[in-house]
Amino acid sequence: MNEKINCTVCGKPFDREGMQFTRDCHGITYRLVCLDCYDRLMAHGYDGQYYDERDECLDYD
């Protein structure tokens, strides 16, 4: 039996086989979306905004 998962962008239910993970600007897995949303989100080559090490804050102090 195929598992139905809601797309994190459009919210519509899809079979897991009909979904794909997007990747951020460094190629790291970002979110699971349907193929229609995937094409739109990955149009610039990555999902989300560009970031580098200056944007990361690993210290909570």
mmCIF file of the N, C-alpha and C atoms, coordinates in Angstrom:
data_MODEL
# 
_entry.id   MODEL 
# 
loop_
_atom_site.group_PDB 
_atom_site.id 
_atom_site.type_symbol 
_atom_site.label_atom_id 
_atom_site.label_alt_id 
_atom_site.label_comp_id 
_atom_site.label_asym_id 
_atom_site.label_entity_id 
_atom_site.label_seq_id 
_atom_site.pdbx_PDB_ins_code 
_atom_site.Cartn_x 
_atom_site.Cartn_y 
_atom_site.Cartn_z 
_atom_site.occupancy 
_atom_site.B_iso_or_equiv 
_atom_site.pdbx_formal_charge 
_atom_site.auth_seq_id 
_atom_site.auth_comp_id 
_atom_site.auth_asym_id 
_atom_site.auth_atom_id 
_atom_site.pdbx_PDB_model_num 
ATOM 1   N N  . MET A 1 1  ? 0.841  -1.182 0.000   1.00 0.00 ? 1  MET A N  1 
ATOM 2   C CA . MET A 1 1  ? 0.000  0.000  0.000   1.00 0.00 ? 1  MET A CA 1 
ATOM 3   C C  . MET A 1 1  ? 0.883  1.242  0.000   1.00 0.00 ? 1  MET A C  1 
ATOM 4   N N  . ASN A 1 2  ? 0.566  2.192  -0.864  1.00 0.00 ? 2  ASN A N  1 
ATOM 5   C CA . ASN A 1 2  ? 1.358  3.413  -0.969  1.00 0.00 ? 2  ASN A CA 1 
ATOM 6   C C  . ASN A 1 2  ? 0.981  4.391  0.131   1.00 0.00 ? 2  ASN A C  1 
ATOM 7   N N  . GLU A 1 3  ? 1.993  4.984  0.727   1.00 0.00 ? 3  GLU A N  1 
ATOM 8   C CA . GLU A 1 3  ? 1.788  5.960  1.777   1.00 0.00 ? 3  GLU A CA 1 
ATOM 9   C C  . GLU A 1 3  ? 1.538  7.334  1.157   1.00 0.00 ? 3  GLU A C  1 
ATOM 10  N N  . LYS A 1 4  ? 0.494  8.015  1.617   1.00 0.00 ? 4  LYS A N  1 
ATOM 11  C CA . LYS A 1 4  ? 0.204  9.372  1.155   1.00 0.00 ? 4  LYS A CA 1 
ATOM 12  C C  . LYS A 1 4  ? 0.871  10.365 2.095   1.00 0.00 ? 4  LYS A C  1 
ATOM 13  N N  . ILE A 1 5  ? 1.590  11.311 1.523   1.00 0.00 ? 5  ILE A N  1 
ATOM 14  C CA . ILE A 1 5  ? 2.280  12.347 2.289   1.00 0.00 ? 5  ILE A CA 1 
ATOM 15  C C  . ILE A 1 5  ? 1.852  13.690 1.711   1.00 0.00 ? 5  ILE A C  1 
ATOM 16  N N  . ASN A 1 6  ? 1.584  14.660 2.572   1.00 0.00 ? 6  ASN A N  1 
ATOM 17  C CA . ASN A 1 6  ? 1.238  15.998 2.111   1.00 0.00 ? 6  ASN A CA 1 
ATOM 18  C C  . ASN A 1 6  ? 2.501  16.749 1.710   1.00 0.00 ? 6  ASN A C  1 
ATOM 19  N N  . CYS A 1 7  ? 2.441  17.421 0.578   1.00 0.00 ? 7  CYS A N  1 
ATOM 20  C CA . CYS A 1 7  ? 3.537  18.271 0.128   1.00 0.00 ? 7  CYS A CA 1 
ATOM 21  C C  . CYS A 1 7  ? 3.682  19.419 1.132   1.00 0.00 ? 7  CYS A C  1 
ATOM 22  N N  . THR A 1 8  ? 4.912  19.737 1.519   1.00 0.00 ? 8  THR A N  1 
ATOM 23  C CA . THR A 1 8  ? 5.144  20.792 2.504   1.00 0.00 ? 8  THR A CA 1 
ATOM 24  C C  . THR A 1 8  ? 4.905  22.187 1.936   1.00 0.00 ? 8  THR A C  1 
ATOM 25  N N  . VAL A 1 9  ? 4.743  22.315 0.614   1.00 0.00 ? 9  VAL A N  1 
ATOM 26  C CA . VAL A 1 9  ? 4.518  23.620 -0.002  1.00 0.00 ? 9  VAL A CA 1 
ATOM 27  C C  . VAL A 1 9  ? 3.041  23.816 -0.349  1.00 0.00 ? 9  VAL A C  1 
ATOM 28  N N  . CYS A 1 10 ? 2.486  22.939 -1.177  1.00 0.00 ? 10 CYS A N  1 
ATOM 29  C CA . CYS A 1 10 ? 1.097  23.114 -1.618  1.00 0.00 ? 10 CYS A CA 1 
ATOM 30  C C  . CYS A 1 10 ? 0.095  22.413 -0.707  1.00 0.00 ? 10 CYS A C  1 
ATOM 31  N N  . GLY A 1 11 ? 0.542  21.463 0.099   1.00 0.00 ? 11 GLY A N  1 
ATOM 32  C CA . GLY A 1 11 ? -0.326 20.776 1.041   1.00 0.00 ? 11 GLY A CA 1 
ATOM 33  C C  . GLY A 1 11 ? -1.149 19.639 0.460   1.00 0.00 ? 11 GLY A C  1 
ATOM 34  N N  . LYS A 1 12 ? -1.034 19.360 -0.830  1.00 0.00 ? 12 LYS A N  1 
ATOM 35  C CA . LYS A 1 12 ? -1.801 18.288 -1.455  1.00 0.00 ? 12 LYS A CA 1 
ATOM 36  C C  . LYS A 1 12 ? -1.164 16.929 -1.128  1.00 0.00 ? 12 LYS A C  1 
ATOM 37  N N  . PRO A 1 13 ? -1.996 15.873 -0.986  1.00 0.00 ? 13 PRO A N  1 
ATOM 38  C CA . PRO A 1 13 ? -1.450 14.541 -0.695  1.00 0.00 ? 13 PRO A CA 1 
ATOM 39  C C  . PRO A 1 13 ? -0.907 13.875 -1.967  1.00 0.00 ? 13 PRO A C  1 
ATOM 40  N N  . PHE A 1 14 ? 0.238  13.208 -1.831  1.00 0.00 ? 14 PHE A N  1 
ATOM 41  C CA . PHE A 1 14 ? 0.887  12.498 -2.932  1.00 0.00 ? 14 PHE A CA 1 
ATOM 42  C C  . PHE A 1 14 ? 1.457  11.184 -2.429  1.00 0.00 ? 14 PHE A C  1 
ATOM 43  N N  . ASP A 1 15 ? 1.613  10.226 -3.344  1.00 0.00 ? 15 ASP A N  1 
ATOM 44  C CA . ASP A 1 15 ? 2.361  9.020  -3.019  1.00 0.00 ? 15 ASP A CA 1 
ATOM 45  C C  . ASP A 1 15 ? 3.816  9.413  -2.820  1.00 0.00 ? 15 ASP A C  1 
ATOM 46  N N  . ARG A 1 16 ? 4.506  8.737  -1.937  1.00 0.00 ? 16 ARG A N  1 
ATOM 47  C CA . ARG A 1 16 ? 5.902  9.057  -1.650  1.00 0.00 ? 16 ARG A CA 1 
ATOM 48  C C  . ARG A 1 16 ? 6.750  8.981  -2.925  1.00 0.00 ? 16 ARG A C  1 
ATOM 49  N N  . GLU A 1 17 ? 6.423  8.064  -3.819  1.00 0.00 ? 17 GLU A N  1 
ATOM 50  C CA . GLU A 1 17 ? 7.174  7.919  -5.065  1.00 0.00 ? 17 GLU A CA 1 
ATOM 51  C C  . GLU A 1 17 ? 7.019  9.134  -5.984  1.00 0.00 ? 17 GLU A C  1 
ATOM 52  N N  . GLY A 1 18 ? 5.969  9.938  -5.760  1.00 0.00 ? 18 GLY A N  1 
ATOM 53  C CA . GLY A 1 18 ? 5.712  11.123 -6.565  1.00 0.00 ? 18 GLY A CA 1 
ATOM 54  C C  . GLY A 1 18 ? 6.262  12.395 -5.950  1.00 0.00 ? 18 GLY A C  1 
ATOM 55  N N  . MET A 1 19 ? 7.217  12.224 -5.029  1.00 0.00 ? 19 MET A N  1 
ATOM 56  C CA . MET A 1 19 ? 7.782  13.390 -4.345  1.00 0.00 ? 19 MET A CA 1 
ATOM 57  C C  . MET A 1 19 ? 9.310  13.325 -4.381  1.00 0.00 ? 19 MET A C  1 
ATOM 58  N N  . GLN A 1 20 ? 9.926  14.464 -4.167  1.00 0.00 ? 20 GLN A N  1 
ATOM 59  C CA . GLN A 1 20 ? 11.388 14.525 -4.218  1.00 0.00 ? 20 GLN A CA 1 
ATOM 60  C C  . GLN A 1 20 ? 11.879 15.569 -3.217  1.00 0.00 ? 20 GLN A C  1 
ATOM 61  N N  . PHE A 1 21 ? 13.068 15.347 -2.662  1.00 0.00 ? 21 PHE A N  1 
ATOM 62  C CA . PHE A 1 21 ? 13.653 16.321 -1.749  1.00 0.00 ? 21 PHE A CA 1 
ATOM 63  C C  . PHE A 1 21 ? 14.320 17.440 -2.537  1.00 0.00 ? 21 PHE A C  1 
ATOM 64  N N  . THR A 1 22 ? 14.075 18.673 -2.124  1.00 0.00 ? 22 THR A N  1 
ATOM 65  C CA . THR A 1 22 ? 14.819 19.801 -2.685  1.00 0.00 ? 22 THR A CA 1 
ATOM 66  C C  . THR A 1 22 ? 16.152 19.881 -1.959  1.00 0.00 ? 22 THR A C  1 
ATOM 67  N N  . ARG A 1 23 ? 17.064 20.678 -2.479  1.00 0.00 ? 23 ARG A N  1 
ATOM 68  C CA . ARG A 1 23 ? 18.380 20.844 -1.875  1.00 0.00 ? 23 ARG A CA 1 
ATOM 69  C C  . ARG A 1 23 ? 18.667 22.330 -1.729  1.00 0.00 ? 23 ARG A C  1 
ATOM 70  N N  . ASP A 1 24 ? 19.401 22.680 -0.671  1.00 0.00 ? 24 ASP A N  1 
ATOM 71  C CA . ASP A 1 24 ? 19.756 24.088 -0.477  1.00 0.00 ? 24 ASP A CA 1 
ATOM 72  C C  . ASP A 1 24 ? 20.964 24.437 -1.337  1.00 0.00 ? 24 ASP A C  1 
ATOM 73  N N  . CYS A 1 25 ? 21.506 25.627 -1.171  1.00 0.00 ? 25 CYS A N  1 
ATOM 74  C CA . CYS A 1 25 ? 22.580 26.113 -2.040  1.00 0.00 ? 25 CYS A CA 1 
ATOM 75  C C  . CYS A 1 25 ? 23.884 25.332 -1.885  1.00 0.00 ? 25 CYS A C  1 
ATOM 76  N N  . HIS A 1 26 ? 23.990 24.499 -0.845  1.00 0.00 ? 26 HIS A N  1 
ATOM 77  C CA . HIS A 1 26 ? 25.188 23.669 -0.647  1.00 0.00 ? 26 HIS A CA 1 
ATOM 78  C C  . HIS A 1 26 ? 24.920 22.205 -0.954  1.00 0.00 ? 26 HIS A C  1 
ATOM 79  N N  . GLY A 1 27 ? 23.746 21.908 -1.504  1.00 0.00 ? 27 GLY A N  1 
ATOM 80  C CA . GLY A 1 27 ? 23.401 20.539 -1.871  1.00 0.00 ? 27 GLY A CA 1 
ATOM 81  C C  . GLY A 1 27 ? 22.866 19.703 -0.727  1.00 0.00 ? 27 GLY A C  1 
ATOM 82  N N  . ILE A 1 28 ? 22.559 20.322 0.397   1.00 0.00 ? 28 ILE A N  1 
ATOM 83  C CA . ILE A 1 28 ? 22.041 19.610 1.560   1.00 0.00 ? 28 ILE A CA 1 
ATOM 84  C C  . ILE A 1 28 ? 20.532 19.453 1.409   1.00 0.00 ? 28 ILE A C  1 
ATOM 85  N N  . THR A 1 29 ? 20.026 18.255 1.707   1.00 0.00 ? 29 THR A N  1 
ATOM 86  C CA . THR A 1 29 ? 18.590 17.986 1.631   1.00 0.00 ? 29 THR A CA 1 
ATOM 87  C C  . THR A 1 29 ? 17.828 19.005 2.456   1.00 0.00 ? 29 THR A C  1 
ATOM 88  N N  . TYR A 1 30 ? 16.769 19.578 1.865   1.00 0.00 ? 30 TYR A N  1 
ATOM 89  C CA . TYR A 1 30 ? 16.051 20.671 2.518   1.00 0.00 ? 30 TYR A CA 1 
ATOM 90  C C  . TYR A 1 30 ? 14.621 20.296 2.891   1.00 0.00 ? 30 TYR A C  1 
ATOM 91  N N  . ARG A 1 31 ? 13.778 19.954 1.902   1.00 0.00 ? 31 ARG A N  1 
ATOM 92  C CA . ARG A 1 31 ? 12.400 19.576 2.215   1.00 0.00 ? 31 ARG A CA 1 
ATOM 93  C C  . ARG A 1 31 ? 11.830 18.666 1.134   1.00 0.00 ? 31 ARG A C  1 
ATOM 94  N N  . LEU A 1 32 ? 10.814 17.875 1.531   1.00 0.00 ? 32 LEU A N  1 
ATOM 95  C CA . LEU A 1 32 ? 10.155 16.923 0.653   1.00 0.00 ? 32 LEU A CA 1 
ATOM 96  C C  . LEU A 1 32 ? 8.940  17.593 0.018   1.00 0.00 ? 32 LEU A C  1 
ATOM 97  N N  . VAL A 1 33 ? 8.901  17.635 -1.311  1.00 0.00 ? 33 VAL A N  1 
ATOM 98  C CA . VAL A 1 33 ? 7.815  18.318 -2.026  1.00 0.00 ? 33 VAL A CA 1 
ATOM 99  C C  . VAL A 1 33 ? 7.356  17.481 -3.216  1.00 0.00 ? 33 VAL A C  1 
ATOM 100 N N  . CYS A 1 34 ? 6.181  17.827 -3.760  1.00 0.00 ? 34 CYS A N  1 
ATOM 101 C CA . CYS A 1 34 ? 5.685  17.157 -4.969  1.00 0.00 ? 34 CYS A CA 1 
ATOM 102 C C  . CYS A 1 34 ? 6.529  17.615 -6.165  1.00 0.00 ? 34 CYS A C  1 
ATOM 103 N N  . LEU A 1 35 ? 6.403  16.919 -7.260  1.00 0.00 ? 35 LEU A N  1 
ATOM 104 C CA . LEU A 1 35 ? 7.233  17.238 -8.430  1.00 0.00 ? 35 LEU A CA 1 
ATOM 105 C C  . LEU A 1 35 ? 6.899  18.593 -9.041  1.00 0.00 ? 35 LEU A C  1 
ATOM 106 N N  . ASP A 1 36 ? 5.632  19.012 -8.972  1.00 0.00 ? 36 ASP A N  1 
ATOM 107 C CA . ASP A 1 36 ? 5.267  20.335 -9.492  1.00 0.00 ? 36 ASP A CA 1 
ATOM 108 C C  . ASP A 1 36 ? 5.944  21.433 -8.678  1.00 0.00 ? 36 ASP A C  1 
ATOM 109 N N  . CYS A 1 37 ? 5.888  21.322 -7.361  1.00 0.00 ? 37 CYS A N  1 
ATOM 110 C CA . CYS A 1 37 ? 6.535  22.313 -6.494  1.00 0.00 ? 37 CYS A CA 1 
ATOM 111 C C  . CYS A 1 37 ? 8.053  22.230 -6.618  1.00 0.00 ? 37 CYS A C  1 
ATOM 112 N N  . TYR A 1 38 ? 8.583  21.017 -6.811  1.00 0.00 ? 38 TYR A N  1 
ATOM 113 C CA . TYR A 1 38 ? 10.028 20.843 -6.949  1.00 0.00 ? 38 TYR A CA 1 
ATOM 114 C C  . TYR A 1 38 ? 10.561 21.669 -8.123  1.00 0.00 ? 38 TYR A C  1 
ATOM 115 N N  . ASP A 1 39 ? 9.911  21.570 -9.262  1.00 0.00 ? 39 ASP A N  1 
ATOM 116 C CA . ASP A 1 39 ? 10.366 22.316 -10.449 1.00 0.00 ? 39 ASP A CA 1 
ATOM 117 C C  . ASP A 1 39 ? 10.382 23.822 -10.190 1.00 0.00 ? 39 ASP A C  1 
ATOM 118 N N  . ARG A 1 40 ? 9.360  24.316 -9.529  1.00 0.00 ? 40 ARG A N  1 
ATOM 119 C CA . ARG A 1 40 ? 9.266  25.745 -9.241  1.00 0.00 ? 40 ARG A CA 1 
ATOM 120 C C  . ARG A 1 40 ? 10.325 26.175 -8.223  1.00 0.00 ? 40 ARG A C  1 
ATOM 121 N N  . LEU A 1 41 ? 10.502 25.393 -7.154  1.00 0.00 ? 41 LEU A N  1 
ATOM 122 C CA . LEU A 1 41 ? 11.446 25.750 -6.089  1.00 0.00 ? 41 LEU A CA 1 
ATOM 123 C C  . LEU A 1 41 ? 12.905 25.647 -6.533  1.00 0.00 ? 41 LEU A C  1 
ATOM 124 N N  . MET A 1 42 ? 13.188 24.702 -7.420  1.00 0.00 ? 42 MET A N  1 
ATOM 125 C CA . MET A 1 42 ? 14.570 24.471 -7.836  1.00 0.00 ? 42 MET A CA 1 
ATOM 126 C C  . MET A 1 42 ? 14.925 25.209 -9.136  1.00 0.00 ? 42 MET A C  1 
ATOM 127 N N  . ALA A 1 43 ? 14.086 26.127 -9.566  1.00 0.00 ? 43 ALA A N  1 
ATOM 128 C CA . ALA A 1 43 ? 14.315 26.863 -10.811 1.00 0.00 ? 43 ALA A CA 1 
ATOM 129 C C  . ALA A 1 43 ? 15.649 27.611 -10.799 1.00 0.00 ? 43 ALA A C  1 
ATOM 130 N N  . HIS A 1 44 ? 16.100 28.058 -9.626  1.00 0.00 ? 44 HIS A N  1 
ATOM 131 C CA . HIS A 1 44 ? 17.370 28.788 -9.522  1.00 0.00 ? 44 HIS A CA 1 
ATOM 132 C C  . HIS A 1 44 ? 18.534 27.869 -9.190  1.00 0.00 ? 44 HIS A C  1 
ATOM 133 N N  . GLY A 1 45 ? 18.290 26.569 -9.149  1.00 0.00 ? 45 GLY A N  1 
ATOM 134 C CA . GLY A 1 45 ? 19.339 25.600 -8.856  1.00 0.00 ? 45 GLY A CA 1 
ATOM 135 C C  . GLY A 1 45 ? 19.376 25.147 -7.412  1.00 0.00 ? 45 GLY A C  1 
ATOM 136 N N  . TYR A 1 46 ? 18.660 25.850 -6.528  1.00 0.00 ? 46 TYR A N  1 
ATOM 137 C CA . TYR A 1 46 ? 18.577 25.436 -5.128  1.00 0.00 ? 46 TYR A CA 1 
ATOM 138 C C  . TYR A 1 46 ? 17.315 26.009 -4.507  1.00 0.00 ? 46 TYR A C  1 
ATOM 139 N N  . ASP A 1 47 ? 16.921 25.424 -3.368  1.00 0.00 ? 47 ASP A N  1 
ATOM 140 C CA . ASP A 1 47 ? 15.720 25.845 -2.650  1.00 0.00 ? 47 ASP A CA 1 
ATOM 141 C C  . ASP A 1 47 ? 16.128 26.742 -1.488  1.00 0.00 ? 47 ASP A C  1 
ATOM 142 N N  . GLY A 1 48 ? 15.431 27.833 -1.310  1.00 0.00 ? 48 GLY A N  1 
ATOM 143 C CA . GLY A 1 48 ? 15.721 28.743 -0.210  1.00 0.00 ? 48 GLY A CA 1 
ATOM 144 C C  . GLY A 1 48 ? 16.634 29.875 -0.629  1.00 0.00 ? 48 GLY A C  1 
ATOM 145 N N  . GLN A 1 49 ? 17.282 30.489 0.346   1.00 0.00 ? 49 GLN A N  1 
ATOM 146 C CA . GLN A 1 49 ? 18.183 31.605 0.089   1.00 0.00 ? 49 GLN A CA 1 
ATOM 147 C C  . GLN A 1 49 ? 19.633 31.141 0.149   1.00 0.00 ? 49 GLN A C  1 
ATOM 148 N N  . TYR A 1 50 ? 20.495 31.834 -0.564  1.00 0.00 ? 50 TYR A N  1 
ATOM 149 C CA . TYR A 1 50 ? 21.920 31.530 -0.495  1.00 0.00 ? 50 TYR A CA 1 
ATOM 150 C C  . TYR A 1 50 ? 22.445 31.922 0.881   1.00 0.00 ? 50 TYR A C  1 
ATOM 151 N N  . TYR A 1 51 ? 23.317 31.096 1.428   1.00 0.00 ? 51 TYR A N  1 
ATOM 152 C CA . TYR A 1 51 ? 23.948 31.418 2.706   1.00 0.00 ? 51 TYR A CA 1 
ATOM 153 C C  . TYR A 1 51 ? 25.378 30.899 2.704   1.00 0.00 ? 51 TYR A C  1 
ATOM 154 N N  . ASP A 1 52 ? 26.209 31.470 3.575   1.00 0.00 ? 52 ASP A N  1 
ATOM 155 C CA . ASP A 1 52 ? 27.567 30.959 3.764   1.00 0.00 ? 52 ASP A CA 1 
ATOM 156 C C  . ASP A 1 52 ? 27.853 30.871 5.258   1.00 0.00 ? 52 ASP A C  1 
ATOM 157 N N  . GLU A 1 53 ? 29.083 30.571 5.615   1.00 0.00 ? 53 GLU A N  1 
ATOM 158 C CA . GLU A 1 53 ? 29.419 30.338 7.025   1.00 0.00 ? 53 GLU A CA 1 
ATOM 159 C C  . GLU A 1 53 ? 29.187 31.567 7.915   1.00 0.00 ? 53 GLU A C  1 
ATOM 160 N N  . ARG A 1 54 ? 29.177 32.749 7.354   1.00 0.00 ? 54 ARG A N  1 
ATOM 161 C CA . ARG A 1 54 ? 28.909 33.951 8.155   1.00 0.00 ? 54 ARG A CA 1 
ATOM 162 C C  . ARG A 1 54 ? 27.463 34.005 8.638   1.00 0.00 ? 54 ARG A C  1 
ATOM 163 N N  . ASP A 1 55 ? 26.559 33.308 7.932   1.00 0.00 ? 55 ASP A N  1 
ATOM 164 C CA . ASP A 1 55 ? 25.145 33.297 8.304   1.00 0.00 ? 55 ASP A CA 1 
ATOM 165 C C  . ASP A 1 55 ? 24.819 32.247 9.360   1.00 0.00 ? 55 ASP A C  1 
ATOM 166 N N  . GLU A 1 56 ? 25.735 31.305 9.579   1.00 0.00 ? 56 GLU A N  1 
ATOM 167 C CA . GLU A 1 56 ? 25.489 30.247 10.548  1.00 0.00 ? 56 GLU A CA 1 
ATOM 168 C C  . GLU A 1 56 ? 25.931 30.672 11.942  1.00 0.00 ? 56 GLU A C  1 
ATOM 169 N N  . CYS A 1 57 ? 25.082 30.438 12.907  1.00 0.00 ? 57 CYS A N  1 
ATOM 170 C CA . CYS A 1 57 ? 25.405 30.762 14.297  1.00 0.00 ? 57 CYS A CA 1 
ATOM 171 C C  . CYS A 1 57 ? 25.293 29.480 15.105  1.00 0.00 ? 57 CYS A C  1 
ATOM 172 N N  . LEU A 1 58 ? 26.433 28.892 15.440  1.00 0.00 ? 58 LEU A N  1 
ATOM 173 C CA . LEU A 1 58 ? 26.442 27.648 16.183  1.00 0.00 ? 58 LEU A CA 1 
ATOM 174 C C  . LEU A 1 58 ? 26.522 27.866 17.686  1.00 0.00 ? 58 LEU A C  1 
ATOM 175 N N  . ASP A 1 59 ? 26.828 29.086 18.135  1.00 0.00 ? 59 ASP A N  1 
ATOM 176 C CA . ASP A 1 59 ? 26.895 29.421 19.551  1.00 0.00 ? 59 ASP A CA 1 
ATOM 177 C C  . ASP A 1 59 ? 25.590 30.066 19.968  1.00 0.00 ? 59 ASP A C  1 
ATOM 178 N N  . TYR A 1 60 ? 25.073 29.648 21.102  1.00 0.00 ? 60 TYR A N  1 
ATOM 179 C CA . TYR A 1 60 ? 23.822 30.211 21.615  1.00 0.00 ? 60 TYR A CA 1 
ATOM 180 C C  . TYR A 1 60 ? 24.064 31.359 22.586  1.00 0.00 ? 60 TYR A C  1 
ATOM 181 N N  . ASP A 1 61 ? 25.312 31.659 22.907  1.00 0.00 ? 61 ASP A N  1 
ATOM 182 C CA . ASP A 1 61 ? 25.635 32.728 23.860  1.00 0.00 ? 61 ASP A CA 1 
ATOM 183 C C  . ASP A 1 61 ? 25.462 34.088 23.239  1.00 0.00 ? 61 ASP A C  1 
# 
